[in-house]
Amino acid sequence: MANRAHNMLLFAVIAVSVLLLSQAIGLWVNSSIPQNTTVELNSFIHFTHIRNFGGVFGLAQGSGWLFALVSIGLLLAVSAYLWLSPDLQRYEYICFGFVVGGGASNIVDRLLHGSVIDFIDIQHIPFWNYVFNTADVMIHVGIWPLLILSFVFGARTAKNDA
């Protein structure tokens, strides 16, 4: 139980840190770059301040409240899963900390601004014209290692159980 409490504390520290970092960067973008304008950092990366009133990839514009509601449910479910599951690895707490912190930041954006502040605009990628934010990056920082490590460790566990 003490190990789980320690891992939950690690999860919470990561989630809160990601939330605060993402919000601080969003506030900087909001105060420094006028909406619907672009600052070219180099030929590959631009900061383009836009607002997403919908969901992932700009889907369902005007339904941000629905995505916020679903996201709150998912974040609560992930937190309950971490607390109640008897046999989790530390990497799961760490990865989910990034996912929950990023998701919470997007929820806070929706509650404070009515939309998500997006600004990272990557150029010269074929068929890619999406603008995203720090919280989205943090969600990916958590999801991809979680998936890869789950497959690796899951395969080992399945092999040992056989």
C-alpha atoms as one frame of an Amber mdcrd trajectory, in Angstrom:
protein
   0.000   0.000   0.000   2.864   2.390   0.761   4.300   1.732  -2.703   0.942
   2.566  -4.305   0.700   5.779  -2.267   4.219   6.726  -3.372   3.346   6.026
  -7.006   0.107   8.009  -6.714   2.104  10.925  -5.301   4.497  10.663  -8.258
   1.507  10.594 -10.625  -0.014  13.661  -8.938   3.253  15.645  -8.977   3.745
  14.940 -12.697   0.108  15.737 -13.528   0.126  19.027 -11.609   3.537  20.005
 -13.036   2.375  19.347 -16.599  -0.854  21.256 -15.939   1.008  24.275 -14.548
   3.649  24.260 -17.305   1.058  23.978 -20.066  -1.065  26.733 -18.538   1.940
  29.026 -18.099   2.951  28.575 -21.740  -0.650  29.095 -22.864  -0.860  32.319
 -20.860   2.388  33.486 -22.439   1.033  32.742 -25.933  -2.260  34.445 -25.106
  -0.515  37.613 -23.909   2.364  37.700 -26.415   0.997  36.545 -29.768  -2.213
  38.134 -31.073  -4.865  35.605 -31.991  -4.774  34.444 -35.644  -1.210  35.654
 -36.163   2.015  33.726 -36.689   5.516  34.128 -35.350   8.049  32.240 -37.456
  10.719  30.685 -35.230  12.394  29.024 -38.204  11.288  27.467 -41.482  10.084
  24.336 -39.649   8.376  25.672 -36.495   5.925  28.552 -36.316   3.866  29.762
 -33.378   0.385  30.428 -34.743  -2.071  31.515 -32.045  -5.474  30.027 -32.808
  -8.414  28.866 -30.733  -9.936  25.409 -30.975 -13.614  25.480 -30.030 -13.993
  21.791 -30.851 -12.111  18.586 -30.179  -9.116  16.720 -31.468  -7.961  17.911
 -34.900 -10.595  20.660 -34.703 -13.513  18.228 -35.002 -17.008  19.268 -33.924
 -16.314  22.997 -33.627 -18.607  24.603 -31.072 -18.869  21.416 -28.995 -15.912
  22.085 -26.716 -18.156  21.676 -23.674 -18.843  18.082 -24.733 -15.129  17.316
 -25.063 -14.500  18.921 -21.660 -17.227  16.769 -20.087 -15.922  13.560 -21.654
 -12.351  14.509 -20.708 -13.285  15.062 -17.069 -14.857  11.593 -17.004 -11.779
  10.027 -18.592  -9.368  11.756 -16.208 -11.400  10.613 -13.207 -11.518   7.066
 -14.615  -7.729   7.002 -15.139  -7.135   8.263 -11.607  -9.492   5.624 -10.171
  -7.805   2.929 -12.273  -4.400   3.900 -10.891  -5.631   3.934  -7.311  -7.646
   0.714  -7.464  -5.546  -1.546  -9.694  -3.493  -3.908  -7.559  -0.596  -4.637
  -9.895   0.700  -1.642 -11.857   4.210  -0.691 -12.841   5.758   2.652 -11.918
   6.002   3.651 -15.600   2.191   3.502 -15.800   1.848   6.101 -13.047   4.465
   8.289 -14.728   2.945   8.026 -18.209  -0.591   8.596 -16.970   0.686  11.639
 -15.057   1.631  13.236 -18.383  -1.682  12.239 -19.970  -3.817  13.505 -17.092
  -1.816  16.738 -16.720  -2.147  17.508 -20.433  -5.822  16.601 -20.485  -6.481
  18.719 -17.404  -4.737  21.677 -19.028  -6.994  21.467 -22.073 -10.020  21.288
 -19.754  -8.826  24.384 -17.860  -8.399  26.196 -21.203 -11.975  25.357 -22.138
 -13.282  26.520 -18.765 -11.247  29.756 -18.673 -11.273  30.753 -22.344 -14.141
  28.755 -23.865 -11.594  27.151 -26.191  -8.166  25.542 -26.232  -5.209  27.824
 -26.987  -3.250  26.141 -29.786  -0.003  27.532 -31.170   2.567  24.919 -32.248
   2.496  24.956 -36.038   4.888  22.503 -37.719   5.638  23.238 -41.378   6.625
  21.097 -44.370   4.946  17.846 -43.321   2.843  16.431 -46.155  -0.900  16.275
 -45.394  -0.387  17.933 -41.987  -1.879  21.333 -41.282  -2.788  21.025 -37.614
  -1.857  23.429 -34.849  -1.565  22.046 -31.320  -0.356  23.026 -27.865   1.978
  21.971 -25.056  -0.749  19.950 -23.341  -1.249  17.912 -26.519   2.494  17.209
 -26.635   2.439  16.079 -22.999  -0.463  13.716 -23.711   1.638  12.123 -26.449
   4.699  12.045 -24.161   2.587   9.865 -21.872   0.628   7.760 -24.349   3.376
   6.533 -26.674   5.774   5.179 -24.027   2.774   3.708 -22.194   1.697   1.811
 -25.300   5.193   0.647 -26.215   6.122  -0.402 -22.672   2.757  -2.108 -22.184
   3.374  -4.225 -25.278   6.929  -5.065 -24.182   6.118  -5.837 -20.546   2.757
  -7.367 -21.438   4.459  -9.784 -23.812   6.974 -10.741 -21.092   4.206 -11.301
 -18.552   2.192 -13.405 -20.986   5.322 -15.451 -21.795   6.047 -16.022 -18.080
   2.419 -17.025 -17.404   2.448 -19.647 -20.171
